[in-house]
Amino acid sequence: MVKQLLAKIEAGKAVVGVIGLGYVGLPLVREFIRGGAKVVGFDVDAAKVKSLMAGRSYIEHIPSQTVREMVRSGRFQATADFRRLREPDAILICVPTPLTKQREPDMTYIIKSTESIAAQLRKGQLVVLESTTYPGTTREVCLPILERGGLKVGKDFFLAFSPEREDPGRKDYTTKTIPKVVGGYDRNSLKAAVATYKIALDTVVPVSTCEAAEAAKILENTYRCVNIALVNELKMLFDRMDIDVWEVIRAASSKPFGFTAFYPGPGLGGHCIPIDPFYLSWKAREYGLTTRFIELAGEVNVGMPTFVVLKTMEALNASGKALKGSKVLVLGLAYKKDIDDDRESPSYELIELLKKRGAKADYNDPHCPVIKPTREHPHLAGMKSVPLTAKSLARYDAVLISTDHSAYDYQFIVDHAERKKQAGLGSELPESIDLALVQGGFKTALGPPALATI
């Protein structure tokens, strides 16, 4: 069976299906189409399907012109009809893997997607899970569902795991050029998956098992999570010691070996780093182990928004004001610079904490004009980005720069924020500023490298 699939891929006749047309799935669709494949995109959101087929993008870094070209090529169709899952030769699952309120893995989207595939699964198909998850998910969760109908993995169909490595807004690496790690359930599954990804991507990195590929992705994100937590903790320590953490990082970065710079921030954002390490901690408990580094890192990072708000309260107190009743503007809703991706953004938590403490909180983000419904912050849905003008800035008692978008003119922000008394956070700002807290680090020098992106 694998020979027929490989022959179809080699002949350029293989159809690729992508489940989940978001920040991971849609860029993948684009690259397969550019590689000459026919692609069927699946999404439960009918509005997304309608938008794509009309040539309109809902992701900022994928222009509508690109979507129109995909549709006009005749090689792309988007659908909400999951009965069409029999059509693709390879099906790639790119759905969210959030956490429950108890910080345990929520497999809902993976299970539902796999069940949809199982209902239509035919001989010769390849199924690849791309959603980041704990080691063992492909084998323990997906495989039993896929084999319910009697087809056997490695003989009738093929199964693999290949973690997404998207970094929205990045210019130096793209979906096409980022090496693709692939682990197959067996040898034939690995062959089929490697051949499929070679249609669209420059470099494929095969590993021995699905578990090895799953663990590689968890390692990547846990590495970043732990190092960010370390520098966040040092930020809080150095703040008490009156040492400039940014100066320390710049000095340490002068060492040409043995040091990689990480930067403090108001918390973790994005679809991976705030979530994935907790997946590994949860799985470790099954083996009787406690991942103390990971759990401590999570504790530090989760607490950063509270630290930011407490520092805001201190700065307002220094100006003779209470946080309750103060007007606070949060600049930046996206989780990182110059993108419209707001998943798990710490700005949400900042707004929530400010409101709970009685502040009147607004936000501005040129990339996120309206807050969309989210599972964690549903009552913020519909909140709109306020204009960033000299007149509007003057109305606020505090300005928190949470995301360092290039569109922000920091000197303009400082010049037009409410005057009165400097907050005493470093004395580099002109006395016309009341308060400017930059990216959770409270560095008062303006502009990069004083800003950090998580």
C-alpha positions in Angstrom: 0.0 0.0 0.0 2.8 2.4 0.8 4.3 1.9 -2.7 1.1 3.2 -4.3 1.0 6.2 -2.1 4.7 7.0 -2.7 4.2 6.6 -6.4 1.3 9.0 -6.3 3.4 11.6 -4.4 6.3 11.1 -6.8 4.0 11.7 -9.8 2.6 14.9 -8.3 -0.9 13.5 -8.1 -1.3 13.2 -4.3 -4.0 15.3 -2.6 -3.2 16.9 0.7 -5.9 17.6 3.4 -5.3 20.1 6.2 -7.6 20.2 9.2 -7.5 23.6 10.9 -7.0 26.7 8.8 -5.5 28.9 11.4 -2.0 30.2 12.0 -0.5 26.8 11.5 -2.7 25.2 8.9 -3.1 28.1 6.4 0.7 28.7 5.9 1.1 25.0 5.4 -1.7 25.0 2.8 0.1 27.8 1.0 3.4 25.9 0.8 1.8 22.7 -0.5 0.1 24.7 -3.2 3.3 26.4 -4.1 4.9 22.9 -4.3 2.3 21.9 -6.9 0.0 19.8 -4.8 -3.8 19.9 -4.7 -5.0 20.8 -1.2 -8.4 20.5 0.5 -8.6 22.6 3.7 -11.0 21.7 6.5 -12.3 23.9 9.2 -15.3 23.8 11.5 -15.7 27.6 11.2 -17.8 28.2 8.1 -17.0 31.9 8.2 -13.3 31.1 7.7 -14.2 28.8 4.8 -16.3 31.4 3.2 -13.7 34.1 3.6 -10.9 31.9 2.0 -13.0 30.9 -1.0 -13.9 34.6 -1.5 -10.1 35.3 -1.5 -10.0 37.1 1.8 -7.4 36.4 4.4 -8.1 36.6 8.2 -4.4 36.3 9.1 -2.3 39.4 8.7 0.9 37.9 7.6 -0.8 35.9 4.8 -2.2 38.7 2.4 -5.5 38.3 0.7 -3.6 38.4 -2.6 -1.9 35.2 -1.6 -5.3 33.6 -0.8 -6.7 34.7 -4.1 -3.8 33.2 -5.9 -4.3 29.9 -4.1 -8.0 29.8 -5.1 -7.3 30.9 -8.7 -4.7 28.1 -9.1 -7.5 25.6 -9.0 -5.5 23.5 -6.5 -7.2 24.8 -3.3 -10.6 24.3 -1.9 -11.7 25.1 1.7 -14.7 23.3 3.2 -16.5 22.6 6.4 -17.8 19.3 5.1 -15.7 16.7 6.8 -17.2 13.9 4.8 -14.7 14.9 2.1 -11.9 13.5 4.2 -11.9 10.5 2.0 -10.5 12.6 -0.9 -7.0 13.5 0.4 -4.1 11.0 0.3 -2.4 12.7 3.3 -4.3 14.4 6.1 -2.5 16.8 8.4 -4.1 17.7 11.7 -3.4 21.3 12.8 -5.8 22.0 15.6 -5.4 23.7 19.0 -4.2 21.9 22.1 -5.2 24.1 25.0 -5.1 23.5 28.7 -8.1 23.0 31.0 -8.6 25.3 34.0 -6.7 22.7 36.0 -3.8 23.0 33.6 -4.2 19.6 32.2 -4.1 18.7 28.5 -7.4 19.3 26.6 -7.5 16.7 23.8 -10.9 17.7 22.6 -9.9 19.1 19.3 -7.4 16.3 18.5 -10.0 13.6 19.4 -12.8 15.2 17.4 -10.6 15.7 14.3 -9.3 12.1 14.6 -12.9 10.8 14.9 -13.9 12.7 11.8 -11.0 11.1 9.9 -11.8 7.7 11.2 -15.4 8.0 9.9 -14.0 8.4 6.4 -10.7 6.6 6.6 -9.8 4.6 3.5 -6.9 2.3 2.6 -3.7 4.0 1.6 -4.2 7.3 3.5 -1.6 9.0 5.6 -2.6 10.8 8.8 -0.2 13.2 10.4 -0.7 15.0 13.7 1.0 18.4 13.9 -0.6 19.8 17.1 1.9 20.1 19.9 1.2 17.6 22.6 2.8 15.3 25.1 4.9 12.3 24.0 2.6 9.3 23.3 -0.4 11.2 22.0 -0.2 9.9 18.5 0.0 6.3 19.6 -2.2 6.4 22.6 -5.0 8.8 21.5 -5.1 8.9 17.7 -4.2 5.3 16.8 -7.0 3.5 18.7 -9.6 5.9 17.2 -8.3 5.4 13.6 -8.3 1.6 14.0 -11.9 1.3 15.2 -13.1 0.6 11.7 -10.9 -2.4 11.2 -8.1 -0.9 9.2 -4.6 -1.5 10.5 -1.8 1.0 10.8 1.3 0.3 8.7 -0.7 -2.0 6.5 -3.9 -0.3 5.5 -3.1 3.3 6.5 -0.1 5.2 7.8 0.4 7.4 10.9 3.0 10.0 11.8 3.7 13.0 14.0 5.4 16.2 12.8 5.3 19.2 15.1 4.5 22.6 13.7 7.3 25.2 14.1 5.4 28.3 13.1 6.7 31.7 14.4 4.2 34.3 13.0 5.7 37.5 11.7 9.2 36.1 11.4 11.1 37.2 8.2 14.3 35.1 8.3 12.6 31.7 8.5 9.3 30.7 6.9 7.1 27.6 6.9 9.1 26.4 3.8 12.6 26.9 5.2 12.1 25.8 8.9 13.4 22.2 9.1 10.5 19.8 9.6 10.9 17.0 12.2 8.9 13.9 11.3 8.4 10.7 13.3 6.5 7.7 11.9 4.6 5.0 13.7 6.6 2.5 11.6 9.0 2.5 8.7 6.4 2.8 6.0 4.6 5.6 7.8 7.8 7.5 8.1 8.6 7.0 4.4 5.1 8.3 3.5 5.3 11.3 5.8 8.8 12.3 4.7 7.8 12.1 1.0 4.7 14.2 1.6 6.5 17.0 3.4 9.2 17.1 0.7 6.5 18.3 -1.7 6.4 21.6 0.1 9.3 22.1 2.5 13.1 22.5 2.0 14.3 20.2 4.8 12.8 17.2 6.5 14.4 15.8 9.6 13.3 12.1 10.2 13.4 10.7 13.7 12.8 7.1 14.9 9.3 7.3 16.4 6.3 9.5 16.9 7.3 9.9 20.5 10.7 11.3 19.6 9.1 13.9 17.4 6.6 14.8 20.1 9.3 15.1 22.7 11.5 17.3 20.4 8.8 19.9 20.2 8.2 19.8 23.9 11.9 20.2 24.5 12.1 23.3 22.2 9.4 25.1 24.0 10.3 24.0 27.5 13.8 25.3 26.9 12.5 28.7 26.1 9.9 28.6 28.9 12.6 27.8 31.6 15.0 30.4 30.3 12.4 33.1 30.1 11.3 32.3 33.7 15.0 32.6 34.8 15.3 36.1 33.3 11.9 37.1 34.7 12.9 36.0 38.1 16.2 37.9 37.8 14.3 40.9 36.6 12.3 41.0 39.9 15.5 40.4 41.9 17.5 43.1 40.1 14.5 45.5 40.4 14.9 45.3 44.2 18.7 45.6 43.9 18.3 48.7 41.7 20.3 47.0 38.9 19.3 47.5 35.3 18.4 44.0 33.9 18.7 45.2 30.3 22.2 46.4 30.8 23.1 43.1 32.5 21.7 41.1 29.5 23.6 43.3 27.0 26.8 42.8 29.0 26.3 39.1 29.2 25.5 38.9 25.5 29.0 40.2 24.7 30.3 36.7 25.5 30.7 34.9 22.1 29.9 31.5 23.6 27.9 29.8 26.3 25.2 32.4 26.6 21.9 33.0 24.8 20.0 36.1 25.6 16.4 35.9 26.8 14.4 38.9 27.9 11.9 39.7 30.7 8.3 40.4 29.9 4.8 40.8 31.2 4.1 37.1 30.8 4.2 34.4 28.2 2.1 34.5 25.0 1.5 32.5 21.9 0.1 29.0 21.2 3.1 27.0 22.5 5.4 28.3 25.2 2.7 29.1 27.9 1.1 25.7 27.3 3.4 22.9 26.1 5.6 22.5 29.2 2.5 21.8 31.3 1.7 18.9 28.9 5.1 17.3 29.7 4.6 17.9 33.5 1.2 16.2 33.3 2.6 13.2 31.4 5.6 12.9 33.8 3.2 12.2 36.7 2.1 9.1 34.9 5.7 7.9 35.4 6.0 8.9 39.0 8.2 11.9 38.3 7.9 15.6 39.2 9.2 18.1 36.7 10.3 20.7 39.2 12.1 23.0 36.8 9.1 23.1 34.5 6.6 23.7 37.2 8.7 26.4 38.9 9.2 28.1 35.5 5.5 28.0 34.9 4.9 29.5 38.4 7.3 32.4 37.7 5.9 33.2 34.2 2.3 32.9 35.2 2.9 35.4 38.0 4.5 38.1 35.8 1.2 39.9 34.9 0.5 40.3 38.7 4.0 41.7 39.1 3.4 44.2 36.4 0.2 45.4 38.0 1.8 45.7 41.4 4.6 47.8 39.9 1.9 49.9 38.3 0.2 50.4 41.6 3.5 51.4 43.2 4.2 53.9 40.4 0.7 55.4 40.7 1.1 55.6 44.5 4.3 57.6 43.9 2.3 60.0 42.0 -0.4 60.3 44.7 -2.9 58.1 42.9 -4.6 54.8 43.6 -5.0 52.1 41.0 -8.7 52.0 41.7 -10.4 54.6 39.6 -7.3 55.3 37.5 -7.4 55.1 33.7 -4.8 52.7 32.3 -4.0 52.2 28.7 -2.4 48.9 27.6 -0.5 49.2 24.4 -0.4 45.9 22.5 -2.8 43.0 22.5 -0.9 40.6 20.3 1.5 38.3 22.1 4.5 39.5 20.1 5.7 42.3 17.9 4.1 43.3 14.6 1.6 40.4 14.3 -2.2 40.0 14.9 -1.8 36.8 16.8 -3.3 37.3 20.3 -3.4 33.7 21.5 -2.5 33.4 25.2 -1.3 37.0 25.2 -0.4 38.3 28.7 -2.2 41.6 27.7 -5.5 39.8 28.4 -4.4 39.0 31.9 -3.1 42.5 32.4 -6.5 44.0 31.4 -8.4 41.5 33.6 -6.2 42.2 36.7 -6.5 46.0 36.2 -10.2 45.8 35.9 -10.5 43.5 39.0 -8.6 46.1 41.0 -10.9 48.9 40.0 -8.9 50.5 37.2 -10.6 51.6 34.0 -8.5 49.7 31.4 -8.4 50.2 27.7 -6.1 48.9 25.0 -4.6 49.9 21.7 -3.2 47.6 19.0 -3.0 48.5 15.4 -3.0 44.8 14.5 -5.9 43.7 16.7 -8.8 46.2 16.3 -11.4 44.2 18.2 -11.0 41.5 20.9 -12.4 38.2 19.6 -14.2 35.7 21.9 -11.8 33.6 23.8 -12.4 30.7 26.2 -10.4 32.3 29.0 -11.6 35.9 28.7 -15.1 35.7 27.1 -16.4 38.9 28.7 -13.7 41.0 27.0 -15.0 40.0 23.6 -16.0 43.1 21.5 -13.7 45.4 23.4 -12.2 47.8 20.7 -8.8 49.3 20.3 -8.9 53.0 21.3 -7.2 55.6 19.1 -3.6 56.4 20.0 -3.6 60.2 19.7 -2.1 63.1 21.8 -5.6 63.8 23.1 -6.3 60.2 24.0 -3.0 59.6 25.7 -3.5 62.7 27.9 -6.6 61.1 29.4 -4.7 58.2 31.0 -3.0 58.0 34.4 -0.8 55.1 33.3 0.4 53.6 30.0 1.6 50.0 29.9 3.6 49.1 26.8 3.0 45.3 26.6 3.9 44.6 23.0 6.6 46.6 21.2 5.0 47.0 17.8 7.1 48.9 15.3 4.1 51.2 14.7 4.5 52.7 18.2 6.3 56.0 18.3 7.7 55.8 21.9 8.8 59.4 22.0 5.3 60.5 20.9 3.8 58.3 23.6 6.1 59.8 26.3 5.6 63.3 25.1 1.8 63.1 25.2 1.1 60.9 28.2 -0.4 62.7 31.2 2.2 65.0 32.8 2.6 65.8 36.5 5.2 63.7 38.2 7.7 61.2 37.0 7.1 57.8 38.4 10.6 57.3 39.7 11.3 54.1 37.7 14.7 55.2 36.5 14.7 58.9 35.9 15.5 58.8 32.2 12.1 60.0 31.1 11.3 63.7 30.7 9.3 65.1 33.6 6.2 65.6 31.4 5.5 61.8 31.7 3.4 60.4 34.5 4.1 56.7 33.9 5.4 54.5 31.1 6.0 50.9 31.9 7.8 49.2 29.0 7.2 45.5 28.3 7.0 44.5 31.9 10.7 45.3 32.4 10.0 48.9 33.6 13.0 50.1 31.6 12.7 53.9 31.2 15.0 54.3 28.2 12.9 54.5 25.1 12.8 52.1 22.2 14.8 48.9 21.5 16.8 47.4 23.0 14.8 48.6 26.0 11.9 46.5 24.8 11.6 42.7 24.7 9.4 40.3 22.8 8.2 37.0 24.3 
